[in-house]
């Protein structure tokens, strides 16, 4: 099973609460894209595509899919998953 399909099968929150308080559909691929962009800025510690997929999955599992997280909560989970 491809990583993209695996991410889609995880139970994700329906929405994310943005900084301005608006709600948008939750998109796990945006988390992965943000980590990939940041990863490209640190060439000395580059993560593989598989590692980025795993960390994205870890972040999703940290979130309670029954509640809509805010952006800061997602960022905190990303930081925790990276450590």
Secondary structure, DSSP 4 states (H G I P E B T S, - for coil): --HHHHHHHS---SEEE-TTS-EEE--HHHHHHHHHHHHHT-GGGPPPHHHHHHHHHHHHHHS-TTSPEEHHHHHHHHHHHH-
